[in-house]
Amino acid sequence: MRASASCNMPPIRVLVVDDHPIVRAGLVDTIGGQSDMAVVAELEDAVRLRESYEALRPHVTIMDIAMPEVDGIQALEALRSQHDNARVIMLTALAGDHQLRRAMELGASGILMKSSIRQDLLDAIRAVHAGRRWIPADVARALVEHLGQPHLSEREIAVLRSAAAGNGNKQIGVRLGIAEDTVKTHMRTILQKLDARDRTHAVAIAVKRGIISL
């Protein structure tokens, strides 16, 4: 149902950032059908996000987390470092907690699952524009489930990603430029942090939580 906008209220200006043309077109079409919203621009990547944001000053930005060149998390961090009042809804197909928690830590105003765009998109935009946060129940449960658990460091993630590719400790060390004993130490810490039985179990947990992808 199209919302009725007061003649005294300007439309909510929305910037759409997603590398998938079909998803982007669906977002633009849905938003454009609302009398209280207007798409000010659509970007296929986040390379020029800050430049576009500063030129257009959208009220709400919708941005995919997984994008080439500059991913949504990096783009969010860069944007919020310059514009701490930017209201950004992160769009994702994954329900794992790792990237979503990072997005919230960086100041994302909301999380929107791609599977629920049809029913939640417009409500999410209006809520975030009104200064509220939008966190779906399943995302909130995922975040709470791992609340307080230690984060993997960037080096530990690199080690685990290399292990997931089938490399042994010696190969991982060569690829990352570290000693084999250091790799073993990282792997022990990874197993402890993820409460994993072995590296195969650790990889499975990391994929489920969105820490790495295969």
Secondary structure as GFF3:
##gff-version 3
##sequence-region A 1 214
A	DSSP	beta_strand	12	17	.	.	.	ID=ss1
A	DSSP	alpha_helix	21	32	.	.	.	ID=ss2
A	DSSP	beta_strand	37	43	.	.	.	ID=ss3
A	DSSP	alpha_helix	49	56	.	.	.	ID=ss4
A	DSSP	beta_strand	60	64	.	.	.	ID=ss5
A	DSSP	alpha_helix	72	82	.	.	.	ID=ss6
A	DSSP	beta_strand	88	92	.	.	.	ID=ss7
A	DSSP	alpha_helix	97	105	.	.	.	ID=ss8
A	DSSP	beta_strand	110	113	.	.	.	ID=ss9
A	DSSP	three_ten_helix	114	116	.	.	.	ID=ss10
A	DSSP	alpha_helix	117	129	.	.	.	ID=ss11
A	DSSP	alpha_helix	137	145	.	.	.	ID=ss12
A	DSSP	alpha_helix	154	164	.	.	.	ID=ss13
A	DSSP	alpha_helix	169	176	.	.	.	ID=ss14
A	DSSP	alpha_helix	180	194	.	.	.	ID=ss15
A	DSSP	alpha_helix	199	209	.	.	.	ID=ss16
###
